[in-house]
Amino acid sequence: MPDWRALVAIAILGLVSFALRAGGFLSVGAVPDDHLMARFLRLAPGNLFVAFVAAGCVEGGWPTVLGSAAALATMVATKKEWAALGAGFAIGALATVIRF
């Protein structure tokens, strides 16, 4: 039988998460479309992605940097996500094996 305190904690966490999402949705809805904040929020997902990739590259070393560069170059050249992922993984794995 589940512990009631764990269920209460899960329910509270769910309510807080919903309240944060709803509050963010409502507050962004109040921002005018021509406002600087609206432009910033449209750029935020890309900025977050770059931050995660940069942190991963620092942690992974040269194989990760080379794999990311290969994926970026392949994406620019082919505009195909799967080709970019394949090239990135292949170059990263090759750089790891060679111990570049």
TORDOKOL-832820 format. One record per residue: residue number from 1; x, y, z of N, C-alpha, C in turn. Coordinates in pm, whole numbers. Layout:
TORDOKOL-832820
<k = NUM, n.c1 = X, n.c2 = Y, n.c3 = Z, ca.c1 = X, ca.c2 = Y, ca.c3 = Z, c.c1 = X, c.c2 = Y, c.c3 = Z> .
...
***
This chain:
TORDOKOL-832820
<k = 1, n.c1 = 84, n.c2 = -117, n.c3 = 0, ca.c1 = 0, ca.c2 = 0, ca.c3 = 0, c.c1 = 88, c.c2 = 124, c.c3 = 0> .
<k = 2, n.c1 = 62, n.c2 = 220, n.c3 = -87, ca.c1 = 150, ca.c2 = 338, ca.c3 = -97, c.c1 = 139, c.c2 = 426, c.c3 = 28> .
<k = 3, n.c1 = 249, n.c2 = 490, n.c3 = 56, ca.c1 = 255, ca.c2 = 583, ca.c3 = 168, c.c1 = 178, c.c2 = 709, c.c3 = 132> .
<k = 4, n.c1 = 85, n.c2 = 752, n.c3 = 214, ca.c1 = 1, ca.c2 = 868, ca.c3 = 185, c.c1 = 83, c.c2 = 995, c.c3 = 176> .
<k = 5, n.c1 = 196, n.c2 = 1004, n.c3 = 249, ca.c1 = 278, ca.c2 = 1124, ca.c3 = 242, c.c1 = 344, c.c2 = 1139, c.c3 = 106> .
<k = 6, n.c1 = 383, n.c2 = 1029, n.c3 = 47, ca.c1 = 441, ca.c2 = 1034, ca.c3 = -87, c.c1 = 337, c.c2 = 1079, c.c3 = -189> .
<k = 7, n.c1 = 215, n.c2 = 1029, n.c3 = -175, ca.c1 = 108, ca.c2 = 1070, ca.c3 = -267, c.c1 = 75, c.c2 = 1219, c.c3 = -251> .
<k = 8, n.c1 = 76, n.c2 = 1267, n.c3 = -128, ca.c1 = 50, ca.c2 = 1409, ca.c3 = -105, c.c1 = 162, c.c2 = 1494, c.c3 = -166> .
<k = 9, n.c1 = 287, n.c2 = 1450, n.c3 = -148, ca.c1 = 400, ca.c2 = 1523, ca.c3 = -206, c.c1 = 391, c.c2 = 1528, c.c3 = -358> .
<k = 10, n.c1 = 353, n.c2 = 1416, n.c3 = -420, ca.c1 = 338, ca.c2 = 1412, ca.c3 = -566, c.c1 = 225, c.c2 = 1504, c.c3 = -611> .
<k = 11, n.c1 = 114, n.c2 = 1503, n.c3 = -538, ca.c1 = 2, ca.c2 = 1591, ca.c3 = -573, c.c1 = 39, c.c2 = 1738, c.c3 = -559> .
<k = 12, n.c1 = 110, n.c2 = 1773, n.c3 = -453, ca.c1 = 153, ca.c2 = 1912, ca.c3 = -434, c.c1 = 249, c.c2 = 1954, c.c3 = -545> .
<k = 13, n.c1 = 342, n.c2 = 1865, n.c3 = -578, ca.c1 = 436, ca.c2 = 1896, ca.c3 = -686, c.c1 = 363, c.c2 = 1916, c.c3 = -818> .
<k = 14, n.c1 = 263, n.c2 = 1834, n.c3 = -845, ca.c1 = 184, ca.c2 = 1849, ca.c3 = -967, c.c1 = 109, c.c2 = 1981, c.c3 = -970> .
<k = 15, n.c1 = 50, n.c2 = 2019, n.c3 = -857, ca.c1 = -23, ca.c2 = 2146, ca.c3 = -850, c.c1 = 70, c.c2 = 2265, c.c3 = -868> .
<k = 16, n.c1 = 186, n.c2 = 2261, n.c3 = -805, ca.c1 = 283, ca.c2 = 2371, ca.c3 = -819, c.c1 = 331, c.c2 = 2380, c.c3 = -964> .
<k = 17, n.c1 = 359, n.c2 = 2265, n.c3 = -1024, ca.c1 = 404, ca.c2 = 2265, ca.c3 = -1164, c.c1 = 297, c.c2 = 2324, c.c3 = -1256> .
<k = 18, n.c1 = 173, n.c2 = 2283, n.c3 = -1235, ca.c1 = 63, ca.c2 = 2336, ca.c3 = -1316, c.c1 = 48, c.c2 = 2487, c.c3 = -1294> .
<k = 19, n.c1 = 58, n.c2 = 2532, n.c3 = -1168, ca.c1 = 43, ca.c2 = 2674, ca.c3 = -1139, c.c1 = 154, c.c2 = 2756, c.c3 = -1206> .
<k = 20, n.c1 = 276, n.c2 = 2704, n.c3 = -1206, ca.c1 = 385, ca.c2 = 2776, ca.c3 = -1272, c.c1 = 364, c.c2 = 2784, c.c3 = -1423> .
<k = 21, n.c1 = 321, n.c2 = 2675, n.c3 = -1483, ca.c1 = 296, ca.c2 = 2676, ca.c3 = -1628, c.c1 = 180, c.c2 = 2768, c.c3 = -1663> .
<k = 22, n.c1 = 74, n.c2 = 2760, n.c3 = -1587, ca.c1 = -42, ca.c2 = 2845, ca.c3 = -1614, c.c1 = -8, c.c2 = 2992, c.c3 = -1594> .
<k = 23, n.c1 = 66, n.c2 = 3023, n.c3 = -1489, ca.c1 = 107, ca.c2 = 3161, ca.c3 = -1464, c.c1 = 196, c.c2 = 3214, c.c3 = -1575> .
<k = 24, n.c1 = 288, n.c2 = 3132, n.c3 = -1622, ca.c1 = 373, ca.c2 = 3172, ca.c3 = -1734, c.c1 = 295, c.c2 = 3194, c.c3 = -1861> .
<k = 25, n.c1 = 200, n.c2 = 3106, n.c3 = -1887, ca.c1 = 116, ca.c2 = 3119, ca.c3 = -2006, c.c1 = 35, c.c2 = 3249, c.c3 = -2000> .
<k = 26, n.c1 = -24, n.c2 = 3276, n.c3 = -1885, ca.c1 = -105, ca.c2 = 3397, ca.c3 = -1872, c.c1 = -21, c.c2 = 3524, c.c3 = -1877> .
<k = 27, n.c1 = 98, n.c2 = 3523, n.c3 = -1817, ca.c1 = 181, ca.c2 = 3643, ca.c3 = -1818, c.c1 = 239, c.c2 = 3670, c.c3 = -1957> .
<k = 28, n.c1 = 275, n.c2 = 3567, n.c3 = -2031, ca.c1 = 326, ca.c2 = 3588, ca.c3 = -2166, c.c1 = 214, c.c2 = 3635, c.c3 = -2258> .
<k = 29, n.c1 = 92, n.c2 = 3593, n.c3 = -2232, ca.c1 = -21, ca.c2 = 3639, ca.c3 = -2311, c.c1 = -46, c.c2 = 3788, c.c3 = -2297> .
<k = 30, n.c1 = 2, n.c2 = 3847, n.c3 = -2187, ca.c1 = -17, ca.c2 = 3990, ca.c3 = -2165, c.c1 = 91, c.c2 = 4075, c.c3 = -2231> .
<k = 31, n.c1 = 198, n.c2 = 4012, n.c3 = -2282, ca.c1 = 307, ca.c2 = 4086, ca.c3 = -2345, c.c1 = 268, c.c2 = 4120, c.c3 = -2488> .
<k = 32, n.c1 = 280, n.c2 = 4248, n.c3 = -2529, ca.c1 = 248, ca.c2 = 4285, ca.c3 = -2668, c.c1 = 344, c.c2 = 4217, c.c3 = -2766> .
<k = 33, n.c1 = 295, n.c2 = 4187, n.c3 = -2886, ca.c1 = 377, ca.c2 = 4116, ca.c3 = -2985, c.c1 = 496, c.c2 = 4199, c.c3 = -3033> .
<k = 34, n.c1 = 487, n.c2 = 4329, n.c3 = -3032, ca.c1 = 596, ca.c2 = 4412, ca.c3 = -3082, c.c1 = 694, c.c2 = 4453, c.c3 = -2971> .
<k = 35, n.c1 = 679, n.c2 = 4397, n.c3 = -2854, ca.c1 = 763, ca.c2 = 4431, ca.c3 = -2741, c.c1 = 895, c.c2 = 4353, c.c3 = -2746> .
<k = 36, n.c1 = 999, n.c2 = 4409, n.c3 = -2689, ca.c1 = 1131, ca.c2 = 4344, ca.c3 = -2687, c.c1 = 1124, c.c2 = 4209, c.c3 = -2616> .
<k = 37, n.c1 = 1046, n.c2 = 4200, n.c3 = -2509, ca.c1 = 1036, ca.c2 = 4074, ca.c3 = -2435, c.c1 = 976, c.c2 = 3964, c.c3 = -2521> .
<k = 38, n.c1 = 880, n.c2 = 3995, n.c3 = -2606, ca.c1 = 821, ca.c2 = 3895, ca.c3 = -2694, c.c1 = 926, c.c2 = 3841, c.c3 = -2791> .
<k = 39, n.c1 = 1009, n.c2 = 3929, n.c3 = -2844, ca.c1 = 1117, ca.c2 = 3882, ca.c3 = -2934, c.c1 = 1215, c.c2 = 3795, c.c3 = -2859> .
<k = 40, n.c1 = 1249, n.c2 = 3833, n.c3 = -2737, ca.c1 = 1342, ca.c2 = 3754, ca.c3 = -2657, c.c1 = 1286, c.c2 = 3615, c.c3 = -2629> .
<k = 41, n.c1 = 1158, n.c2 = 3607, n.c3 = -2594, ca.c1 = 1097, ca.c2 = 3478, ca.c3 = -2564, c.c1 = 1091, c.c2 = 3387, c.c3 = -2686> .
<k = 42, n.c1 = 1079, n.c2 = 3445, n.c3 = -2805, ca.c1 = 1082, ca.c2 = 3363, ca.c3 = -2926, c.c1 = 1221, c.c2 = 3305, c.c3 = -2949> .
<k = 43, n.c1 = 1326, n.c2 = 3374, n.c3 = -2903, ca.c1 = 1462, ca.c2 = 3326, ca.c3 = -2919, c.c1 = 1506, c.c2 = 3233, c.c3 = -2807> .
<k = 44, n.c1 = 1435, n.c2 = 3229, n.c3 = -2697, ca.c1 = 1476, ca.c2 = 3155, ca.c3 = -2579, c.c1 = 1500, c.c2 = 3006, c.c3 = -2605> .
<k = 45, n.c1 = 1413, n.c2 = 2933, n.c3 = -2677, ca.c1 = 1440, ca.c2 = 2790, ca.c3 = -2696, c.c1 = 1574, c.c2 = 2765, c.c3 = -2767> .
<k = 46, n.c1 = 1607, n.c2 = 2845, n.c3 = -2865, ca.c1 = 1737, ca.c2 = 2830, ca.c3 = -2932, c.c1 = 1852, c.c2 = 2859, c.c3 = -2839> .
<k = 47, n.c1 = 1837, n.c2 = 2961, n.c3 = -2756, ca.c1 = 1943, ca.c2 = 2994, ca.c3 = -2660, c.c1 = 1963, c.c2 = 2882, c.c3 = -2559> .
<k = 48, n.c1 = 1854, n.c2 = 2823, n.c3 = -2513, ca.c1 = 1865, ca.c2 = 2713, ca.c3 = -2418, c.c1 = 1932, c.c2 = 2592, c.c3 = -2482> .
<k = 49, n.c1 = 1896, n.c2 = 2565, n.c3 = -2608, ca.c1 = 1957, ca.c2 = 2452, ca.c3 = -2678, c.c1 = 2108, c.c2 = 2472, c.c3 = -2691> .
<k = 50, n.c1 = 2149, n.c2 = 2592, n.c3 = -2730, ca.c1 = 2292, ca.c2 = 2621, ca.c3 = -2743, c.c1 = 2362, c.c2 = 2607, c.c3 = -2609> .
<k = 51, n.c1 = 2298, n.c2 = 2651, n.c3 = -2501, ca.c1 = 2359, ca.c2 = 2639, ca.c3 = -2368, c.c1 = 2379, c.c2 = 2493, c.c3 = -2330> .
<k = 52, n.c1 = 2280, n.c2 = 2407, n.c3 = -2360, ca.c1 = 2295, ca.c2 = 2265, ca.c3 = -2329, c.c1 = 2403, c.c2 = 2200, c.c3 = -2414> .
<k = 53, n.c1 = 2409, n.c2 = 2235, n.c3 = -2541, ca.c1 = 2512, ca.c2 = 2179, ca.c3 = -2629, c.c1 = 2650, c.c2 = 2225, c.c3 = -2585> .
<k = 54, n.c1 = 2663, n.c2 = 2353, n.c3 = -2550, ca.c1 = 2793, ca.c2 = 2404, ca.c3 = -2506, c.c1 = 2839, c.c2 = 2333, c.c3 = -2379> .
<k = 55, n.c1 = 2748, n.c2 = 2313, n.c3 = -2285, ca.c1 = 2784, ca.c2 = 2243, ca.c3 = -2161, c.c1 = 2825, c.c2 = 2099, c.c3 = -2191> .
<k = 56, n.c1 = 2755, n.c2 = 2034, n.c3 = -2282, ca.c1 = 2792, ca.c2 = 1898, ca.c3 = -2320, c.c1 = 2925, c.c2 = 1891, c.c3 = -2390> .
<k = 57, n.c1 = 2955, n.c2 = 1990, n.c3 = -2474, ca.c1 = 3084, ca.c2 = 1993, ca.c3 = -2543, c.c1 = 3199, c.c2 = 2012, c.c3 = -2446> .
<k = 58, n.c1 = 3179, n.c2 = 2098, n.c3 = -2347, ca.c1 = 3284, ca.c2 = 2119, ca.c3 = -2247, c.c1 = 3307, c.c2 = 1991, c.c3 = -2168> .
<k = 59, n.c1 = 3201, n.c2 = 1923, n.c3 = -2132, ca.c1 = 3211, ca.c2 = 1801, ca.c3 = -2052, c.c1 = 3269, c.c2 = 1686, c.c3 = -2134> .
<k = 60, n.c1 = 3232, n.c2 = 1676, n.c3 = -2262, ca.c1 = 3272, ca.c2 = 1562, ca.c3 = -2344, c.c1 = 3408, c.c2 = 1574, c.c3 = -2410> .
<k = 61, n.c1 = 3462, n.c2 = 1693, n.c3 = -2417, ca.c1 = 3594, ca.c2 = 1711, ca.c3 = -2478, c.c1 = 3590, c.c2 = 1718, c.c3 = -2629> .
<k = 62, n.c1 = 3706, n.c2 = 1695, n.c3 = -2689, ca.c1 = 3720, ca.c2 = 1710, ca.c3 = -2835, c.c1 = 3629, c.c2 = 1619, c.c3 = -2917> .
<k = 63, n.c1 = 3608, n.c2 = 1492, n.c3 = -2879, ca.c1 = 3515, ca.c2 = 1411, ca.c3 = -2960, c.c1 = 3376, c.c2 = 1471, c.c3 = -2969> .
<k = 64, n.c1 = 3329, n.c2 = 1529, n.c3 = -2860, ca.c1 = 3197, ca.c2 = 1591, ca.c3 = -2860, c.c1 = 3195, c.c2 = 1718, c.c3 = -2944> .
<k = 65, n.c1 = 3300, n.c2 = 1797, n.c3 = -2935, ca.c1 = 3309, ca.c2 = 1919, ca.c3 = -3015, c.c1 = 3312, c.c2 = 1885, c.c3 = -3164> .
<k = 66, n.c1 = 3393, n.c2 = 1786, n.c3 = -3201, ca.c1 = 3402, ca.c2 = 1746, ca.c3 = -3342, c.c1 = 3271, c.c2 = 1688, c.c3 = -3392> .
<k = 67, n.c1 = 3205, n.c2 = 1606, n.c3 = -3310, ca.c1 = 3076, ca.c2 = 1551, ca.c3 = -3349, c.c1 = 2970, c.c2 = 1659, c.c3 = -3366> .
<k = 68, n.c1 = 2969, n.c2 = 1756, n.c3 = -3276, ca.c1 = 2873, ca.c2 = 1867, ca.c3 = -3287, c.c1 = 2900, c.c2 = 1951, c.c3 = -3411> .
<k = 69, n.c1 = 3027, n.c2 = 1976, n.c3 = -3439, ca.c1 = 3062, ca.c2 = 2054, ca.c3 = -3558, c.c1 = 3023, c.c2 = 1979, c.c3 = -3685> .
<k = 70, n.c1 = 3046, n.c2 = 1848, n.c3 = -3687, ca.c1 = 3007, ca.c2 = 1769, ca.c3 = -3803, c.c1 = 2855, c.c2 = 1768, c.c3 = -3821> .
<k = 71, n.c1 = 2782, n.c2 = 1757, n.c3 = -3711, ca.c1 = 2636, ca.c2 = 1760, ca.c3 = -3719, c.c1 = 2588, c.c2 = 1895, c.c3 = -3770> .
<k = 72, n.c1 = 2647, n.c2 = 2003, n.c3 = -3721, ca.c1 = 2607, ca.c2 = 2136, ca.c3 = -3767, c.c1 = 2636, c.c2 = 2155, c.c3 = -3915> .
<k = 73, n.c1 = 2756, n.c2 = 2115, n.c3 = -3958, ca.c1 = 2793, ca.c2 = 2130, ca.c3 = -4099, c.c1 = 2702, c.c2 = 2046, c.c3 = -4188> .
<k = 74, n.c1 = 2671, n.c2 = 1924, n.c3 = -4146, ca.c1 = 2583, ca.c2 = 1838, ca.c3 = -4225, c.c1 = 2441, c.c2 = 1895, c.c3 = -4230> .
<k = 75, n.c1 = 2395, n.c2 = 1951, n.c3 = -4120, ca.c1 = 2260, ca.c2 = 2010, ca.c3 = -4118, c.c1 = 2253, c.c2 = 2130, c.c3 = -4211> .
<k = 76, n.c1 = 2357, n.c2 = 2213, n.c3 = -4211, ca.c1 = 2359, ca.c2 = 2329, ca.c3 = -4299, c.c1 = 2362, c.c2 = 2285, c.c3 = -4445> .
<k = 77, n.c1 = 2439, n.c2 = 2180, n.c3 = -4474, ca.c1 = 2455, ca.c2 = 2136, ca.c3 = -4612, c.c1 = 2332, c.c2 = 2061, c.c3 = -4665> .
<k = 78, n.c1 = 2273, n.c2 = 1975, n.c3 = -4582, ca.c1 = 2167, ca.c2 = 1888, ca.c3 = -4632, c.c1 = 2026, c.c2 = 1925, c.c3 = -4586> .
<k = 79, n.c1 = 2014, n.c2 = 2001, n.c3 = -4479, ca.c1 = 1885, ca.c2 = 2036, ca.c3 = -4419, c.c1 = 1807, c.c2 = 1912, c.c3 = -4374> .
<k = 80, n.c1 = 1877, n.c2 = 1804, n.c3 = -4342, ca.c1 = 1815, ca.c2 = 1679, ca.c3 = -4298, c.c1 = 1866, c.c2 = 1644, c.c3 = -4159> .
<k = 81, n.c1 = 1771, n.c2 = 1634, n.c3 = -4063, ca.c1 = 1809, ca.c2 = 1608, ca.c3 = -3925, c.c1 = 1878, c.c2 = 1473, c.c3 = -3907> .
<k = 82, n.c1 = 1826, n.c2 = 1370, n.c3 = -3972, ca.c1 = 1882, ca.c2 = 1236, ca.c3 = -3953, c.c1 = 2022, c.c2 = 1227, c.c3 = -4010> .
<k = 83, n.c1 = 2049, n.c2 = 1295, n.c3 = -4121, ca.c1 = 2184, ca.c2 = 1296, ca.c3 = -4176, c.c1 = 2280, c.c2 = 1367, c.c3 = -4080> .
<k = 84, n.c1 = 2234, n.c2 = 1477, n.c3 = -4022, ca.c1 = 2317, ca.c2 = 1551, ca.c3 = -3928, c.c1 = 2345, c.c2 = 1468, c.c3 = -3803> .
<k = 85, n.c1 = 2242, n.c2 = 1401, n.c3 = -3750, ca.c1 = 2262, ca.c2 = 1317, ca.c3 = -3633, c.c1 = 2358, c.c2 = 1203, c.c3 = -3663> .
<k = 86, n.c1 = 2341, n.c2 = 1139, n.c3 = -3778, ca.c1 = 2431, ca.c2 = 1030, ca.c3 = -3816, c.c1 = 2574, c.c2 = 1075, c.c3 = -3829> .
<k = 87, n.c1 = 2595, n.c2 = 1188, n.c3 = -3896, ca.c1 = 2730, ca.c2 = 1240, ca.c3 = -3913, c.c1 = 2790, c.c2 = 1279, c.c3 = -3779> .
<k = 88, n.c1 = 2713, n.c2 = 1344, n.c3 = -3695, ca.c1 = 2762, ca.c2 = 1384, ca.c3 = -3563, c.c1 = 2802, c.c2 = 1266, c.c3 = -3478> .
<k = 89, n.c1 = 2716, n.c2 = 1164, n.c3 = -3472, ca.c1 = 2748, ca.c2 = 1046, ca.c3 = -3394, c.c1 = 2868, c.c2 = 971, c.c3 = -3452> .
<k = 90, n.c1 = 2875, n.c2 = 961, n.c3 = -3584, ca.c1 = 2985, ca.c2 = 889, ca.c3 = -3648, c.c1 = 3119, c.c2 = 959, c.c3 = -3622> .
<k = 91, n.c1 = 3124, n.c2 = 1089, n.c3 = -3641, ca.c1 = 3250, ca.c2 = 1162, ca.c3 = -3618, c.c1 = 3286, c.c2 = 1162, c.c3 = -3470> .
<k = 92, n.c1 = 3188, n.c2 = 1176, n.c3 = -3383, ca.c1 = 3216, ca.c2 = 1170, ca.c3 = -3239, c.c1 = 3270, c.c2 = 1034, c.c3 = -3198> .
<k = 93, n.c1 = 3209, n.c2 = 927, n.c3 = -3249, ca.c1 = 3257, ca.c2 = 792, ca.c3 = -3216, c.c1 = 3395, c.c2 = 768, c.c3 = -3274> .
<k = 94, n.c1 = 3418, n.c2 = 812, n.c3 = -3397, ca.c1 = 3549, ca.c2 = 796, ca.c3 = -3458, c.c1 = 3656, c.c2 = 872, c.c3 = -3381> .
<k = 95, n.c1 = 3626, n.c2 = 993, n.c3 = -3341, ca.c1 = 3721, ca.c2 = 1073, ca.c3 = -3264, c.c1 = 3749, c.c2 = 1009, c.c3 = -3128> .
<k = 96, n.c1 = 3649, n.c2 = 941, n.c3 = -3070, ca.c1 = 3670, ca.c2 = 872, ca.c3 = -2943, c.c1 = 3760, c.c2 = 750, c.c3 = -2960> .
<k = 97, n.c1 = 3738, n.c2 = 676, n.c3 = -3068, ca.c1 = 3818, ca.c2 = 557, ca.c3 = -3093, c.c1 = 3962, c.c2 = 594, c.c3 = -3123> .
<k = 98, n.c1 = 3981, n.c2 = 698, n.c3 = -3204, ca.c1 = 4115, ca.c2 = 742, ca.c3 = -3241, c.c1 = 4184, c.c2 = 811, c.c3 = -3124> .
<k = 99, n.c1 = 4105, n.c2 = 856, n.c3 = -3026, ca.c1 = 4154, ca.c2 = 927, ca.c3 = -2907, c.c1 = 4218, c.c2 = 1059, c.c3 = -2947> .
<k = 100, n.c1 = 4143, n.c2 = 1132, n.c3 = -3026, ca.c1 = 4189, ca.c2 = 1263, ca.c3 = -3076, c.c1 = 4192, c.c2 = 1363, c.c3 = -2966> .
***
